[in-house]
Amino acid sequence: MEFETLIQRIGEGAEIVGVSVMVIGILWALGRFATVARSQPDAYTTTRRSIGRSILLGLEILIAGDIVRTVAIAPTLTSVAVLGAIVLIRTFLSFALEIELEGRWPWQQRTDPN
């Protein structure tokens, strides 16, 4: 197997894993919400955080796959610029999700013991 083909498949595998992490995490959180929503007063918040964490982890894996494919296979100025834009957008999404989930800026200290 050729090196470029191998790297391309690794990148595609990372994309599959990233999307799978998001989908499985969301389904797991929703299934858990459906079964324990009546017994936990904070079930909505817990479910929301679980979904957000699944999305964050999936985004990180997708970024890793993009980096592997772009850097390992003959990087050109155009491909690196496209990678930079993709990473910037996904990083912004991750940052916004983190703020939404935690309710504070990442550099602020936590006010609750959790």
N, CA, C and O atoms as a Tinker XYZ file with bonds, in Angstrom:
   456  protein
     1  N      0.850000   -1.175000    0.000000    73     2
     2  CA     0.000000    0.000000    0.000000    64     1     3
     3  C      0.898000    1.240000    0.000000    63     2     4     5
     4  O      1.892000    1.308000    0.723000    81     3
     5  N      0.538000    2.172000   -0.791000    73     3     6
     6  CA     1.270000    3.411000   -0.942000    64     5     7
     7  C      1.087000    4.313000    0.298000    63     6     8     9
     8  O      0.040000    4.281000    0.943000    81     7
     9  N      2.108000    5.109000    0.618000    73     7    10
    10  CA     2.075000    5.967000    1.808000    64     9    11
    11  C      0.912000    6.953000    1.762000    63    10    12    13
    12  O      0.214000    7.128000    2.761000    81    11
    13  N      0.696000    7.593000    0.626000    73    11    14
    14  CA    -0.400000    8.571000    0.513000    64    13    15
    15  C     -1.750000    7.911000    0.748000    63    14    16    17
    16  O     -2.616000    8.476000    1.415000    81    15
    17  N     -1.924000    6.729000    0.206000    73    15    18
    18  CA    -3.183000    6.008000    0.389000    64    17    19
    19  C     -3.390000    5.648000    1.850000    63    18    20    21
    20  O     -4.497000    5.768000    2.375000    81    19
    21  N     -2.323000    5.208000    2.504000    73    19    22
    22  CA    -2.406000    4.868000    3.921000    64    21    23
    23  C     -2.798000    6.084000    4.760000    63    22    24    25
    24  O     -3.684000    5.994000    5.610000    81    23
    25  N     -2.145000    7.211000    4.523000    73    23    26
    26  CA    -2.456000    8.433000    5.269000    64    25    27
    27  C     -3.879000    8.895000    4.978000    63    26    28    29
    28  O     -4.591000    9.339000    5.878000    81    27
    29  N     -4.282000    8.790000    3.730000    73    27    30
    30  CA    -5.661000    9.162000    3.364000    64    29    31
    31  C     -6.662000    8.301000    4.118000    63    30    32    33
    32  O     -7.664000    8.814000    4.618000    81    31
    33  N     -6.410000    7.022000    4.207000    73    31    34
    34  CA    -7.316000    6.111000    4.933000    64    33    35
    35  C     -7.305000    6.391000    6.435000    63    34    36    37
    36  O     -8.342000    6.303000    7.092000    81    35
    37  N     -6.138000    6.726000    6.974000    73    35    38
    38  CA    -6.073000    7.084000    8.401000    64    37    39
    39  C     -6.890000    8.339000    8.656000    63    38    40    41
    40  O     -7.621000    8.413000    9.644000    81    39
    41  N     -6.775000    9.326000    7.774000    73    39    42
    42  CA    -7.573000   10.544000    7.904000    64    41    43
    43  C     -9.066000   10.275000    7.809000    63    42    44    45
    44  O     -9.854000   10.815000    8.585000    81    43
    45  N     -9.446000    9.441000    6.858000    73    43    46
    46  CA   -10.856000    9.067000    6.715000    64    45    47
    47  C    -11.330000    8.290000    7.942000    63    46    48    49
    48  O    -12.460000    8.464000    8.398000    81    47
    49  N    -10.456000    7.432000    8.473000    73    47    50
    50  CA   -10.800000    6.685000    9.688000    64    49    51
    51  C    -11.029000    7.625000   10.861000    63    50    52    53
    52  O    -11.950000    7.425000   11.653000    81    51
    53  N    -10.189000    8.653000   10.971000    73    51    54
    54  CA   -10.363000    9.636000   12.043000    64    53    55
    55  C    -11.693000   10.362000   11.890000    63    54    56    57
    56  O    -12.363000   10.640000   12.885000    81    55
    57  N    -12.083000   10.671000   10.660000    73    55    58
    58  CA   -13.380000   11.319000   10.433000    64    57    59
    59  C    -14.527000   10.404000   10.849000    63    58    60    61
    60  O    -15.485000   10.845000   11.484000    81    59
    61  N    -14.424000    9.144000   10.491000    73    59    62
    62  CA   -15.467000    8.182000   10.869000    64    61    63
    63  C    -15.554000    8.069000   12.386000    63    62    64    65
    64  O    -16.647000    8.056000   12.952000    81    63
    65  N    -14.398000    7.987000   13.042000    73    63    66
    66  CA   -14.380000    7.885000   14.502000    64    65    67
    67  C    -14.954000    9.155000   15.123000    63    66    68    69
    68  O    -15.743000    9.076000   16.064000    81    67
    69  N    -14.569000   10.328000   14.609000    73    67    70
    70  CA   -15.064000   11.590000   15.150000    64    69    71
    71  C    -16.574000   11.715000   15.056000    63    70    72    73
    72  O    -17.234000   12.091000   16.025000    81    71
    73  N    -17.116000   11.402000   13.895000    73    71    74
    74  CA   -18.566000   11.462000   13.721000    64    73    75
    75  C    -19.247000   10.397000   14.580000    63    74    76    77
    76  O    -20.298000   10.653000   15.167000    81    75
    77  N    -18.653000    9.206000   14.655000    73    75    78
    78  CA   -19.230000    8.138000   15.479000    64    77    79
    79  C    -19.261000    8.519000   16.951000    63    78    80    81
    80  O    -20.236000    8.245000   17.651000    81    79
    81  N    -18.194000    9.150000   17.416000    73    79    82
    82  CA   -18.150000    9.598000   18.817000    64    81    83
    83  C    -19.301000   10.562000   19.083000    63    82    84    85
    84  O    -19.980000   10.461000   20.105000    81    83
    85  N    -19.515000   11.491000   18.163000    73    83    86
    86  CA   -20.612000   12.448000   18.350000    64    85    87
    87  C    -21.972000   11.758000   18.356000    63    86    88    89
    88  O    -22.786000   11.988000   19.251000    81    87
    89  N    -22.214000   10.922000   17.369000    73    87    90
    90  CA   -23.521000   10.268000   17.246000    64    89    91
    91  C    -23.777000    9.330000   18.422000    63    90    92    93
    92  O    -24.851000    9.374000   19.023000    81    91
    93  N    -22.811000    8.489000   18.754000    73    91    94
    94  CA   -22.995000    7.544000   19.860000    64    93    95
    95  C    -23.147000    8.289000   21.179000    63    94    96    97
    96  O    -23.987000    7.930000   22.004000    81    95
    97  N    -22.338000    9.326000   21.378000    73    95    98
    98  CA   -22.447000   10.110000   22.605000    64    97    99
    99  C    -23.795000   10.785000   22.763000    63    98   100   101
   100  O    -24.366000   10.805000   23.853000    81    99
   101  N    -24.301000   11.337000   21.672000    73    99   102
   102  CA   -25.612000   11.991000   21.714000    64   101   103
   103  C    -26.707000   10.972000   21.980000    63   102   104   105
   104  O    -27.585000   11.204000   22.811000    81   103
   105  N    -26.662000    9.839000   21.276000    73   103   106
   106  CA   -27.685000    8.804000   21.494000    64   105   107
   107  C    -27.627000    8.257000   22.918000    63   106   108   109
   108  O    -28.665000    8.026000   23.539000    81   107
   109  N    -26.415000    8.050000   23.438000    73   107   110
   110  CA   -26.261000    7.556000   24.806000    64   109   111
   111  C    -26.832000    8.568000   25.808000    63   110   112   113
   112  O    -27.551000    8.190000   26.732000    81   111
   113  N    -26.511000    9.846000   25.623000    73   111   114
   114  CA   -27.006000   10.875000   26.540000    64   113   115
   115  C    -28.525000   10.982000   26.483000    63   114   116   117
   116  O    -29.178000   11.122000   27.517000    81   115
   117  N    -29.085000   10.917000   25.284000    73   115   118
   118  CA   -30.545000   10.994000   25.162000    64   117   119
   119  C    -31.225000    9.755000   25.746000    63   118   120   121
   120  O    -32.276000    9.858000   26.379000    81   119
   121  N    -30.615000    8.577000   25.530000    73   119   122
   122  CA   -31.172000    7.355000   26.116000    64   121   123
   123  C    -31.132000    7.405000   27.631000    63   122   124   125
   124  O    -32.080000    7.001000   28.304000    81   123
   125  N    -30.039000    7.899000   28.154000    73   123   126
   126  CA   -29.920000    8.049000   29.613000    64   125   127
   127  C    -30.935000    9.064000   30.141000    63   126   128   129
   128  O    -31.532000    8.866000   31.199000    81   127
   129  N    -31.121000   10.137000   29.402000    73   127   130
   130  CA   -32.099000   11.150000   29.798000    64   129   131
   131  C    -33.507000   10.552000   29.836000    63   130   132   133
   132  O    -34.285000   10.825000   30.751000    81   131
   133  N    -33.822000    9.739000   28.833000    73   131   134
   134  CA   -35.159000    9.140000   28.761000    64   133   135
   135  C    -35.415000    8.179000   29.918000    63   134   136   137
   136  O    -36.554000    8.023000   30.359000    81   135
   137  N    -34.355000    7.533000   30.410000    73   135   138
   138  CA   -34.558000    6.543000   31.469000    64   137   139
   139  C    -34.475000    7.126000   32.879000    63   138   140   141
   140  O    -35.094000    6.588000   33.797000    81   139
   141  N    -33.730000    8.203000   33.072000    73   139   142
   142  CA   -33.553000    8.727000   34.428000    64   141   143
   143  C    -34.111000   10.136000   34.621000    63   142   144   145
   144  O    -33.933000   10.728000   35.686000    81   143
   145  N    -34.773000   10.672000   33.620000    73   143   146
   146  CA   -35.253000   12.054000   33.705000    64   145   147
   147  C    -36.201000   12.267000   34.872000    63   146   148   149
   148  O    -36.204000   13.344000   35.468000    81   147
   149  N    -36.981000   11.296000   35.203000    73   147   150
   150  CA   -37.964000   11.448000   36.287000    64   149   151
   151  C    -37.305000   11.420000   37.663000    63   150   152   153
   152  O    -37.816000   12.012000   38.614000    81   151
   153  N    -36.166000   10.729000   37.767000    73   151   154
   154  CA   -35.566000   10.543000   39.082000    64   153   155
   155  C    -34.486000   11.566000   39.423000    63   154   156   157
   156  O    -34.090000   11.665000   40.585000    81   155
   157  N    -34.004000   12.320000   38.458000    73   155   158
   158  CA   -32.953000   13.302000   38.733000    64   157   159
   159  C    -33.450000   14.717000   38.450000    63   158   160   161
   160  O    -33.955000   14.993000   37.362000    81   159
   161  N    -33.310000   15.606000   39.418000    73   159   162
   162  CA   -33.763000   16.977000   39.196000    64   161   163
   163  C    -32.892000   17.733000   38.184000    63   162   164   165
   164  O    -33.370000   18.663000   37.534000    81   163
   165  N    -31.642000   17.348000   38.047000    73   163   166
   166  CA   -30.752000   18.030000   37.111000    64   165   167
   167  C    -30.471000   17.201000   35.859000    63   166   168   169
   168  O    -29.397000   17.318000   35.269000    81   167
   169  N    -31.413000   16.377000   35.456000    73   167   170
   170  CA   -31.220000   15.480000   34.306000    64   169   171
   171  C    -30.990000   16.272000   33.023000    63   170   172   173
   172  O    -30.175000   15.874000   32.191000    81   171
   173  N    -31.693000   17.376000   32.857000    73   171   174
   174  CA   -31.521000   18.186000   31.645000    64   173   175
   175  C    -30.091000   18.720000   31.552000    63   174   176   177
   176  O    -29.455000   18.637000   30.501000    81   175
   177  N    -29.598000   19.261000   32.649000    73   175   178
   178  CA   -28.241000   19.817000   32.668000    64   177   179
   179  C    -27.200000   18.731000   32.421000    63   178   180   181
   180  O    -26.244000   18.941000   31.674000    81   179
   181  N    -27.381000   17.593000   33.038000    73   179   182
   182  CA   -26.449000   16.474000   32.851000    64   181   183
   183  C    -26.456000   16.003000   31.401000    63   182   184   185
   184  O    -25.401000   15.735000   30.826000    81   183
   185  N    -27.635000   15.904000   30.814000    73   183   186
   186  CA   -27.757000   15.469000   29.421000    64   185   187
   187  C    -27.122000   16.477000   28.488000    63   186   188   189
   188  O    -26.415000   16.113000   27.548000    81   187
   189  N    -27.373000   17.726000   28.749000    73   187   190
   190  CA   -26.816000   18.796000   27.925000    64   189   191
   191  C    -25.289000   18.773000   27.967000    63   190   192   193
   192  O    -24.636000   18.933000   26.935000    81   191
   193  N    -24.729000   18.580000   29.132000    73   191   194
   194  CA   -23.271000   18.505000   29.259000    64   193   195
   195  C    -22.711000   17.268000   28.558000    63   194   196   197
   196  O    -21.659000   17.335000   27.924000    81   195
   197  N    -23.411000   16.144000   28.671000    73   195   198
   198  CA   -22.947000   14.921000   28.002000    64   197   199
   199  C    -22.945000   15.091000   26.488000    63   198   200   201
   200  O    -22.006000   14.669000   25.812000    81   199
   201  N    -23.978000   15.699000   25.967000    73   199   202
   202  CA   -24.051000   15.943000   24.523000    64   201   203
   203  C    -22.940000   16.893000   24.102000    63   202   204   205
   204  O    -22.258000   16.656000   23.105000    81   203
   205  N    -22.760000   17.959000   24.853000    73   203   206
   206  CA   -21.705000   18.918000   24.530000    64   205   207
   207  C    -20.327000   18.306000   24.561000    63   206   208   209
   208  O    -19.502000   18.589000   23.692000    81   207
   209  N    -20.065000   17.468000   25.550000    73   207   210
   210  CA   -18.759000   16.807000   25.637000    64   209   211
   211  C    -18.534000   15.843000   24.487000    63   210   212   213
   212  O    -17.415000   15.711000   23.993000    81   211
   213  N    -19.595000   15.167000   24.059000    73   211   214
   214  CA   -19.479000   14.267000   22.902000    64   213   215
   215  C    -19.140000   15.054000   21.643000    63   214   216   217
   216  O    -18.304000   14.633000   20.844000    81   215
   217  N    -19.785000   16.185000   21.476000    73   215   218
   218  CA   -19.510000   17.022000   20.307000    64   217   219
   219  C    -18.083000   17.556000   20.360000    63   218   220   221
   220  O    -17.380000   17.553000   19.349000    81   219
   221  N    -17.652000   18.016000   21.534000    73   219   222
   222  CA   -16.286000   18.530000   21.673000    64   221   223
   223  C    -15.245000   17.465000   21.342000    63   222   224   225
   224  O    -14.289000   17.734000   20.615000    81   223
   225  N    -15.427000   16.257000   21.874000    73   223   226
   226  CA   -14.482000   15.184000   21.594000    64   225   227
   227  C    -14.476000   14.828000   20.109000    63   226   228   229
   228  O    -13.416000   14.623000   19.520000    81   227
   229  N    -15.656000   14.757000   19.512000    73   227   230
   230  CA   -15.747000   14.473000   18.079000    64   229   231
   231  C    -15.052000   15.534000   17.238000    63   230   232   233
   232  O    -14.370000   15.203000   16.268000    81   231
   233  N    -15.214000   16.810000   17.598000    73   231   234
   234  CA   -14.550000   17.889000   16.875000    64   233   235
   235  C    -13.030000   17.780000   16.979000    63   234   236   237
   236  O    -12.319000   18.007000   16.000000    81   235
   237  N    -12.540000   17.437000   18.155000    73   235   238
   238  CA   -11.094000   17.285000   18.330000    64   237   239
   239  C    -10.554000   16.158000   17.443000    63   238   240   241
   240  O     -9.487000   16.305000   16.848000    81   239
   241  N    -11.261000   15.060000   17.349000    73   239   242
   242  CA   -10.827000   13.938000   16.513000    64   241   243
   243  C    -10.879000   14.328000   15.040000    63   242   244   245
   244  O     -9.997000   13.953000   14.267000    81   243
   245  N    -11.912000   15.081000   14.648000    73   243   246
   246  CA   -12.001000   15.536000   13.255000    64   245   247
   247  C    -10.842000   16.466000   12.901000    63   246   248   249
   248  O    -10.288000   16.380000   11.805000    81   247
   249  N    -10.479000   17.350000   13.823000    73   247   250
   250  CA    -9.343000   18.240000   13.587000    64   249   251
   251  C     -8.057000   17.421000   13.405000    63   250   252   253
   252  O     -7.259000   17.699000   12.510000    81   251
   253  N     -7.868000   16.421000   14.255000    73   251   254
   254  CA    -6.678000   15.578000   14.152000    64   253   255
   255  C     -6.621000   14.884000   12.787000    63   254   256   257
   256  O     -5.558000   14.817000   12.171000    81   255
   257  N     -7.743000   14.378000   12.321000    73   255   258
   258  CA    -7.787000   13.731000   11.008000    64   257   259
   259  C     -7.442000   14.694000    9.882000    63   258   260   261
   260  O     -6.724000   14.333000    8.950000    81   259
   261  N     -7.955000   15.927000    9.965000    73   259   262
   262  CA    -7.628000   16.934000    8.952000    64   261   263
   263  C     -6.146000   17.269000    8.950000    63   262   264   265
   264  O     -5.536000   17.421000    7.891000    81   263
   265  N     -5.570000   17.383000   10.140000    73   263   266
   266  CA    -4.144000   17.705000   10.238000    64   265   267
   267  C     -3.296000   16.585000    9.643000    63   266   268   269
   268  O     -2.356000   16.843000    8.891000    81   267
   269  N     -3.627000   15.352000    9.978000    73   267   270
   270  CA    -2.860000   14.213000    9.461000    64   269   271
   271  C     -2.900000   14.199000    7.942000    63   270   272   273
   272  O     -1.861000   14.049000    7.299000    81   271
   273  N     -4.057000   14.350000    7.369000    73   271   274
   274  CA    -4.165000   14.286000    5.916000    64   273   275
   275  C     -3.485000   15.456000    5.230000    63   274   276   277
   276  O     -2.865000   15.275000    4.182000    81   275
   277  N     -3.583000   16.638000    5.789000    73   275   278
   278  CA    -3.008000   17.805000    5.124000    64   277   279
   279  C     -1.494000   17.853000    5.249000    63   278   280   281
   280  O     -0.802000   18.125000    4.269000    81   279
   281  N     -0.975000   17.594000    6.433000    73   279   282
   282  CA     0.462000   17.721000    6.661000    64   281   283
   283  C      1.237000   16.559000    6.048000    63   282   284   285
   284  O      2.332000   16.762000    5.521000    81   283
   285  N      0.700000   15.369000    6.105000    73   283   286
   286  CA     1.443000   14.185000    5.658000    64   285   287
   287  C      1.445000   14.013000    4.146000    63   286   288   289
   288  O      2.358000   13.389000    3.606000    81   287
   289  N      0.470000   14.538000    3.464000    73   287   290
   290  CA     0.382000   14.342000    2.011000    64   289   291
   291  C      0.689000   15.654000    1.305000    63   290   292   293
   292  O     -0.187000   16.509000    1.175000    81   291
   293  N      1.903000   15.818000    0.857000    73   291   294
   294  CA     2.365000   16.953000    0.053000    64   293   295
   295  C      1.647000   18.253000    0.383000    63   294   296   297
   296  O      0.805000   18.707000   -0.392000    81   295
   297  N      1.966000   18.855000    1.514000    73   295   298
   298  CA     1.284000   20.097000    1.870000    64   297   299
   299  C      1.626000   21.236000    0.907000    63   298   300   301
   300  O      2.794000   21.510000    0.630000    81   299
   301  N      0.597000   21.875000    0.415000    73   299   302
   302  CA     0.758000   23.056000   -0.427000    64   301   303
   303  C      0.247000   24.258000    0.351000    63   302   304   305
   304  O     -0.408000   24.110000    1.382000    81   303
   305  N      0.545000   25.422000   -0.138000    73   303   306
   306  CA     0.079000   26.632000    0.527000    64   305   307
   307  C     -1.444000   26.658000    0.584000    63   306   308   309
   308  O     -2.024000   27.071000    1.589000    81   307
   309  N     -2.084000   26.224000   -0.480000    73   307   310
   310  CA    -3.548000   26.210000   -0.514000    64   309   311
   311  C     -4.114000   25.209000    0.488000    63   310   312   313
   312  O     -5.048000   25.535000    1.221000    81   311
   313  N     -3.561000   23.990000    0.533000    73   311   314
   314  CA    -4.093000   22.980000    1.453000    64   313   315
   315  C     -3.858000   23.377000    2.908000    63   314   316   317
   316  O     -4.699000   23.112000    3.767000    81   315
   317  N     -2.715000   24.013000    3.190000    73   315   318
   318  CA    -2.456000   24.464000    4.557000    64   317   319
   319  C     -3.390000   25.606000    4.924000    63   318   320   321
   320  O     -3.853000   25.677000    6.063000    81   319
   321  N     -3.676000   26.504000    3.981000    73   319   322
   322  CA    -4.617000   27.602000    4.239000    64   321   323
   323  C     -6.026000   27.065000    4.497000    63   322   324   325
   324  O     -6.724000   27.547000    5.389000    81   323
   325  N     -6.437000   26.073000    3.718000    73   323   326
   326  CA    -7.751000   25.459000    3.935000    64   325   327
   327  C     -7.782000   24.763000    5.286000    63   326   328   329
   328  O     -8.767000   24.879000    6.015000    81   327
   329  N     -6.718000   24.040000    5.633000    73   327   330
   330  CA    -6.634000   23.401000    6.936000    64   329   331
   331  C     -6.723000   24.441000    8.047000    63   330   332   333
   332  O     -7.433000   24.245000    9.034000    81   331
   333  N     -6.001000   25.549000    7.883000    73   331   334
   334  CA    -6.051000   26.614000    8.885000    64   333   335
   335  C     -7.461000   27.142000    9.078000    63   334   336   337
   336  O     -7.884000   27.373000   10.211000    81   335
   337  N     -8.190000   27.335000    7.992000    73   335   338
   338  CA    -9.575000   27.822000    8.091000    64   337   339
   339  C    -10.463000   26.792000    8.786000    63   338   340   341
   340  O    -11.283000   27.147000    9.632000    81   339
   341  N    -10.300000   25.529000    8.432000    73   339   342
   342  CA   -11.109000   24.472000    9.054000    64   341   343
   343  C    -10.811000   24.387000   10.549000    63   342   344   345
   344  O    -11.730000   24.313000   11.365000    81   343
   345  N     -9.526000   24.397000   10.906000    73   343   346
   346  CA    -9.145000   24.318000   12.316000    64   345   347
   347  C     -9.655000   25.539000   13.069000    63   346   348   349
   348  O    -10.121000   25.416000   14.202000    81   347
   349  N     -9.574000   26.712000   12.456000    73   347   350
   350  CA   -10.063000   27.937000   13.097000    64   349   351
   351  C    -11.559000   27.857000   13.377000    63   350   352   353
   352  O    -12.009000   28.196000   14.471000    81   351
   353  N    -12.322000   27.413000   12.397000    73   351   354
   354  CA   -13.776000   27.293000   12.572000    64   353   355
   355  C    -14.111000   26.248000   13.628000    63   354   356   357
   356  O    -14.946000   26.500000   14.497000    81   355
   357  N    -13.482000   25.092000   13.570000    73   355   358
   358  CA   -13.774000   24.033000   14.544000    64   357   359
   359  C    -13.308000   24.420000   15.942000    63   358   360   361
   360  O    -13.950000   24.066000   16.931000    81   359
   361  N    -12.192000   25.146000   16.029000    73   359   362
   362  CA   -11.719000   25.606000   17.329000    64   361   363
   363  C    -12.690000   26.629000   17.918000    63   362   364   365
   364  O    -12.973000   26.604000   19.115000    81   363
   365  N    -13.195000   27.523000   17.078000    73   363   366
   366  CA   -14.196000   28.487000   17.540000    64   365   367
   367  C    -15.442000   27.767000   18.046000    63   366   368   369
   368  O    -15.994000   28.129000   19.085000    81   367
   369  N    -15.881000   26.756000   17.317000    73   367   370
   370  CA   -17.040000   25.977000   17.761000    64   369   371
   371  C    -16.765000   25.294000   19.097000    63   370   372   373
   372  O    -17.611000   25.297000   19.991000    81   371
   373  N    -15.587000   24.713000   19.226000    73   371   374
   374  CA   -15.216000   24.057000   20.487000    64   373   375
   375  C    -15.189000   25.061000   21.631000    63   374   376   377
   376  O    -15.686000   24.779000   22.721000    81   375
   377  N    -14.614000   26.222000   21.387000    73   375   378
   378  CA   -14.519000   27.270000   22.395000    64   377   379
   379  C    -15.919000   27.735000   22.813000    63   378   380   381
   380  O    -16.200000   27.877000   24.003000    81   379
   381  N    -16.788000   27.969000   21.834000    73   379   382
   382  CA   -18.151000   28.406000   22.125000    64   381   383
   383  C    -18.924000   27.340000   22.901000    63   382   384   385
   384  O    -19.667000   27.665000   23.828000    81   383
   385  N    -18.754000   26.073000   22.527000    73   383   386
   386  CA   -19.414000   24.987000   23.251000    64   385   387
   387  C    -18.915000   24.894000   24.688000    63   386   388   389
   388  O    -19.698000   24.682000   25.614000    81   387
   389  N    -17.618000   25.052000   24.867000    73   387   390
   390  CA   -17.036000   24.998000   26.211000    64   389   391
   391  C    -17.616000   26.106000   27.099000    63   390   392   393
   392  O    -17.949000   25.868000   28.260000    81   391
   393  N    -17.731000   27.301000   26.550000    73   391   394
   394  CA   -18.315000   28.415000   27.307000    64   393   395
   395  C    -19.773000   28.117000   27.637000    63   394   396   397
   396  O    -20.226000   28.361000   28.756000    81   395
   397  N    -20.493000   27.598000   26.674000    73   395   398
   398  CA   -21.911000   27.279000   26.886000    64   397   399
   399  C    -22.092000   26.203000   27.951000    63   398   400   401
   400  O    -23.001000   26.293000   28.778000    81   399
   401  N    -21.238000   25.196000   27.935000    73   399   402
   402  CA   -21.364000   24.091000   28.884000    64   401   403
   403  C    -20.951000   24.491000   30.293000    63   402   404   405
   404  O    -21.621000   24.144000   31.265000    81   403
   405  N    -19.852000   25.217000   30.401000    73   403   406
   406  CA   -19.311000   25.548000   31.717000    64   405   407
   407  C    -19.905000   26.829000   32.298000    63   406   408   409
   408  O    -19.888000   27.025000   33.513000    81   407
   409  N    -20.428000   27.695000   31.440000    73   407   410
   410  CA   -21.011000   28.947000   31.925000    64   409   411
   411  C    -19.971000   29.958000   32.376000    63   410   412   413
   412  O    -20.276000   30.864000   33.152000    81   411
   413  N    -18.752000   29.809000   31.897000    73   411   414
   414  CA   -17.675000   30.728000   32.274000    64   413   415
   415  C    -16.606000   30.682000   31.196000    63   414   416   417
   416  O    -16.580000   29.767000   30.373000    81   415
   417  N    -15.724000   31.679000   31.206000    73   415   418
   418  CA   -14.595000   31.679000   30.292000    64   417   419
   419  C    -13.615000   30.590000   30.726000    63   418   420   421
   420  O    -13.505000   30.318000   31.921000    81   419
   421  N    -12.916000   29.971000   29.809000    73   419   422
   422  CA   -11.995000   28.886000   30.189000    64   421   423
   423  C    -10.918000   29.313000   31.180000    63   422   424   425
   424  O    -10.454000   28.481000   31.959000    81   423
   425  N    -10.515000   30.546000   31.180000    73   423   426
   426  CA    -9.463000   31.003000   32.089000    64   425   427
   427  C     -9.994000   31.419000   33.453000    63   426   428   429
   428  O     -9.208000   31.724000   34.350000    81   427
   429  N    -11.304000   31.438000   33.625000    73   427   430
   430  CA   -11.875000   31.764000   34.936000    64   429   431
   431  C    -11.908000   30.519000   35.807000    63   430   432   433
   432  O    -12.066000   29.401000   35.315000    81   431
   433  N    -11.756000   30.732000   37.123000    73   431   434
   434  CA   -11.822000   29.608000   38.051000    64   433   435
   435  C    -13.264000   29.165000   38.213000    63   434   436   437
   436  O    -14.204000   29.945000   38.067000    81   435
   437  N    -13.403000   27.890000   38.520000    73   435   438
   438  CA   -14.736000   27.343000   38.784000    64   437   439
   439  C    -15.260000   27.868000   40.098000    63   438   440   441
   440  O    -14.505000   28.063000   41.050000    81   439
   441  N    -16.569000   28.099000   40.143000    73   439   442
   442  CA   -17.180000   28.547000   41.387000    64   441   443
   443  C    -17.866000   27.407000   42.111000    63   442   444   445
   444  O    -18.122000   27.503000   43.311000    81   443
   445  N    -18.167000   26.332000   41.407000    73   443   446
   446  CA   -18.814000   25.172000   42.029000    64   445   447
   447  C    -17.790000   24.046000   42.201000    63   446   448   449
   448  O    -16.790000   24.016000   41.484000    81   447
   449  N    -18.021000   23.133000   43.127000    73   447   450
   450  CA   -17.049000   22.060000   43.386000    64   449   451
   451  C    -16.997000   20.998000   42.310000    63   450   452   453
   452  O    -16.082000   20.175000   42.343000    81   451
   453  N    -17.920000   20.957000   41.350000    73   451   454
   454  CA   -17.934000   19.907000   40.314000    64   453   455
   455  C    -16.877000   20.230000   39.331000    63   454   456
   456  O    -16.691000   19.494000   38.362000    81   455
